[in-house]
């Protein structure tokens, strides 16, 4: 079997979760299915999509809310970027991408949506006048920068809106000045944040009232979380999260002795305190890092283990003011499963009770009945399919293989490279 066929079989997508900035709603994407629960009304959301390309037809790879909560954006393998208005939960615009979409970000002022594709190009949609649905329906995306054929894994706008930060599978983080006119492109590079030794998988900003510009944190396939000053590109601190979690006696599920560097698959800044929640590939739980913005340091504060069941998070989200960290574990199109997609939702609470003097966190995993929205929320976001432990573990292993195939560059012999060049289908016939 050829490599391409093998990769196609393993091309599954992780379940994703996003939380409204004031926790009015929670959205879960698994496969092509988008599920939303309204916590204000206590009811599932019925999505309405009357655009030319209704709903998603393939796996959703990115989902995020705008900072004011008025918009939700989803995008993925069907090359569609969908903009949903959270007032009526209707899709007000569908933008067609040239390639599959790998990351999405919304500017803090809500005026721009940026998305990246697997070819390494970053595009922007100007949302000026988005209250006029007819006007927004005709919006087009324009390219502003590129990473030259490297898959972009994460996008973030800086808190002040001056920069757009893009990370890729070639170990680098690029900080670019966001242009005043998007049609002119983003040609001014502020800095590169270099230091990771494997693909960069996720980005987030940590900030508080005393440090409104914040600092950037990044997770990587090298099992580290790093702290950056984006203005200069300086590496401020490195936390060996995988190694330190292992030294505390936490066993990684499906771990192998020769795999000493489990990838960081997601991280999430918790705004009510200077904490960063980190997901490690194969760890049934999350690692909490304390970020000291004054000293510019990172350190492990607590490892929260999920006990009683196999739960390996694939995505996290939180609001700007609530006490809950939401997590989802799941995968799309897992072979051998009775369901087309699997999702399990959990929440951690207690960050607001953090002891200010000692820095000790008393966060704990909530029981299903204690989660905001209760069992009705879980029924909507998870679906009704029963998830067995062996299926969850198989899903984690499948995702691990899929991520490595996607993000770790393959090494080919000279003969194999020449063979692949001859088989390329992008060569144009000249007349």
N, C-alpha and C positions, 0 to 999 in steps of 0.2 A: 504494500500500500504506500502511495506517495505521501510525503510530508504534509502537503496541502490537504489531503483527504483526512489524515489523522487529526490535524488541527481543526478541521471543520466539525468533526465529531465532538471535540472537546470544547467547542465554542459555546459556553454557557455564560449566563450573566448573573451577578450577585443581586440579591434583593437589596433595595435602597430605601432609606427613610428620610423624610424632611419634616421639620416642625415649624409651624407658623411662628413668627417672631414674638407674638404675645400668647402663644399656645392656644389659639382659637381653633386650630385644626391640626391634624397629623396626616401625612400622605405616605403611602408605601407603594413602591413600584417593584413588581416582580415579573420578569418576562415582559410581555407587552401590556400587562394589566396594571392600571393605575387605580389604586383604592384610596379614598379619602374619607376621614371621619371628622365631623364637626363637633368639637368639644363644647362649644357654646350652646348648641341646641341639643346635644346628646344624641345626634342622629347621623346615620351614614349619608354621604353626599352622593347625589345623582349627577354625574357629569353630563354636560351637553356639548356636543361637537358637531356643528353644521358646516364646518369648513370643507373646502374641496377635497382634503385628505382626512377623512374622519378617523379619529383615534389612532393609536399606534398599531403597526402591523408586525413589528419585530421588537426585540428586547430593548427596554429603556435603560440607558446607561448613565443618565444624569437627571436629577430632579432637585429643584431648589426654589425657595420662596424669596421674594424681594424683601428688603429691609423694612418696608412699611406694611408688608403683608398683603398688598393688593393684587400681586401677581404670583403665579406659580408657573415655572417653566419645566418642561420635560423634553427629553431628546434621546436619540439612540440609534440603533442599527438600521432602522428604516429610513435614515437620512432626513427625518422630520424633526423640526424644533417647534414645539407647540407652546403657546402662551395662553394661560388660563386666567380669567378674572375671578378672584375669590369671592366677590359679592354675589354673583349668580352662578358661579362654577360653570361658566361656558367658555369654550375655546374661542378666543377673539382673533387669533391669528395663527397660521401655520406657515413656517418658513422652510423651504426645501434646501437642504445642504447638498453640496456636490459629493461629499464622502460621508461615511458613517461618523456620527458625532461621539466624542469621547469625554467632553467636559463642558460645563455651562457655568456662567456667573452673571449676576445682576448687579449693576452699579448701585452704590448706596443711596444715590439720589433718585434711583428708579428710572433714569432716562435712557439707559442702554442695557441691552442684553448681549453678552458675548458668548460665543461657543467655539469649540475647537474640534477639528476632525482628525481622523487617523492618518492623514497625510501631513499633519503638522501645521496646518493653517488656522489662524485665529480670525474669526469673523465677528462683526458687530451689527446689531439691528438698533436703529435709532427709534426710541419709543415716544418721541415728541408728538403730542396729540393723541395718546393712546385711549383717551376717553371717547374719541370719535371712532367707533368700531369700523366704520367704512373706510376711514383713512388708514387705520392700522392694518386692515386686511391686505392692503397693497404694499406693505413694507417689504423691502428687500435687504438682504445681508450684504455687507461689503467687507472684503478682506483687509486687515490692518497690519498683520505681521505673520511670520512663518518661522518654524523651527527646522526647515529643510529636511523633510521626509522622516522626522522623528515623531512618534506618537505622543501627543500632548495628553498627560494624565490628569492634570488639575489646573484650574483657573481661579484666581481670586482678584478682586479689586482691593486696593489699599483702603484703610478706613477714611482717609481724607480724599479719596477719589483721584489722586494724582497719577497713580501707577496701576498698571495691570500686570499681574504676576502669573507666569506660565511655567509649568514643570513638565519634564518629558522623560522618556525611558532611557535617554542617553546621559543620565545622572545630573543634569543641569537644571537650574532655576533661573529664568530670565525676568528681570524687572524692567519694564518698558514704560516710558512716559505716555500716558493716555492722551491722544491728540485732541485738540480743540475741534478740529474738523475731521470726522472719521473717514470721509472720502479721500483725504490726503494720505491716509495710512499712518502707522505708528513707527517712525524711523529712528526715534531717539531712545537709545538703550541707556538706562540709568546705571545698571550694574548686572553682573552675573553672580549668583550665589553658588559657589563650587566647593565640593567637599564630600558629597555622597559618593559611594563606590558602587552602587547599584541604582536601578531605576528609582525615580522619585514618584511615590504613589499618591501623596496627599499633602495639602497645604491648609493652613489656617492662621488667623491673626489673633494674638493675645493683647488685650489693651484694657485700661481702666481710666477713670476720670483724671488721674494724675499723669497718665501717659496715653493721651488720645490717639497718637499716631501708631502706637503699639509696636510689637515685634512679630516677625514671621516665624512660624514653626513648620517643619516639614518632616514627613515620614518617608521611609525608603525600604527597598528590598534588602538593604544592608543591615536591617534590624536596629537602626538608630533613629532617634528624633533629634533634629538639630534646630538651633535658635539663631536667627539672622537679623542683622541690621540691613534693611533693603536699600537704604540710601547709599551706603558704601559697598554693600555686598559682603560685609565682614561676618565671619562665623564667630558667634559669641559663646556658644556652648554646645556640647554633644552629650546626649544621654544614651548609653548602650542599653536600650530598653529590653531587648530580647535576652541578653546575657544576664542582666540584673534580675529580671523576672524569674529566669531559670535558677539563679543562685538562691532565690528565696523559696525554692522547692515547688514551684508551679510547673507541672508537667504539661507539655503541649500535646494535644490529641493528635494521633497519627504521626507523632514526631519520630524522626529517625536519627540514629546516632551521628550520621555523617552530615546532617543538616543542622549546623550550629547557628545559622543566621536566618531565623524565620522572618518573613517580610512584615513590615508595618503596612496594614491594608487600609486603615482609616484613622483619622484623628479629629477631635472636635473640641474647640475651646468652649469653656463654660463661663459665660459672661458675668455671673454673679460672684465669681471668685476667680482668682488667677490660676485656674487649673486647666489642664489639657487631658482629655480622655483619649486613650490610645488602644486600638485593636491590633493584636498580634496574630498572625496567621497560625491557627491551630490552638489558640488559647481560649478556653471556655470562660470568658470573663473579659474585663477591661483593666488597663493599667492607668492610674491617675498620676499625672506629673504636676508638680508645683512649679510655676514659672515666676521667679522673682524679677519683676520688671526693673527694679532699682539696681540690683546686682547683676542682672542679665544672666541668670543661671537657670538650669533645669535640674530637677531631682525627682525621683520616684517617691510619692507620698503613700500610696496604697495600691494593692492589687486586689480587685474585687472579683472573687471567683463565683461563677454560677453553679450552685450546688443542686443536686437532685435530678438533673437532666443534662443531656448534651446540648449545649447552646454556644455556638461559635459565631459571634457577631460578624456581619458583613458590612454594616453601615450604622452610623450614629447621627443623632440630631438633637438640638436643644433650642429653647427660646431664649430671648435676651433677658428675661426676668424671672422665669419659673425655676423651680427647684428640681425638676426632673430631667434626667438624661435618657433619651429614648434610644433603643437599640432594636435592630432587626437581624435575624439570621435566616438565610434562605437562598434559593437558587432557582433559575429557570430551566425547564426542559431537562430534568434529571432522568436519565435512562433507568428503567426498572422501578420507577415510582408510579403510584396510582393516580397522581395528580400531575398536570402540566407544569405546575410551579409550587414551590414550598416557601412558606414564610412563617416565622415565629417572632412575636413582638414582646419585648420586656422593657422595664423602666427602672432606673436607679434614682433614689431620692435621698436627701439629707445634706446636700452641699451647703444649704443656707445655715446649717448648724455647725459649720466648720469653726473649730476653736481658734479664735484670732491670735492668742498668745503662742500656742504650740504649733499651729499650722496643721493640727491633726484633723482628718476628715472622718466623719461618722456616717458616710453614705452607705446605703444598703439596697439590695435588690428587692423591689416590691413584689408581693404576691399578686397573682392575676386579678383577684377581686379588688385589690387596692389601687390598681392602675387607674388614672383618670379616664373616664369613659367606661371602665369596667369591662365586663364580659361582652357587652354589645360592641364596644370598640374592637376587641380582639376578634370577634366573629367576622367583622367587616374587613379588618386589615389582614388577618391571617387566612381567611377562608375556612371552610368547615372540615377540610381534610385532616385526618389524624396523622400526626407526624411521629414516626417511630425513631428511636435513638440511632439505630443502625443507618437509617436513611439520612439523618442529619450529619452523621460522620462521613457517609459516602459523599454527600453534597459538599462538605468542607474539602475533602480530598480532590473532588472533581474541580472545584473552583481554584484550588492551589495549582493544579496542573494547567488549567486554562490561563491563569495569570502568568505563569512562567512562559507558556508558549507565546503569549501576547507581548510580554514586556521584556523578556530576556532575549537579546539578539542571538540568533543561531550562528554557529561557526561552520563554514563550509570549506571543503577542500578546493584546490584550484580546479580540478576536473569538474566538481559539482557546480562551482560558480559558472564555469563556461557552459555547462549543460543548461543551467537555469537561464543564462543570458540568451541562448538560442531559442528557448521556449517562451520568451517574453511576448506578450500580445499587444504591447503598447507602441510597437514600431510602426511607423507610417510608411506606406508604399509610395515611393516617389515616381512620378511620371515625367 
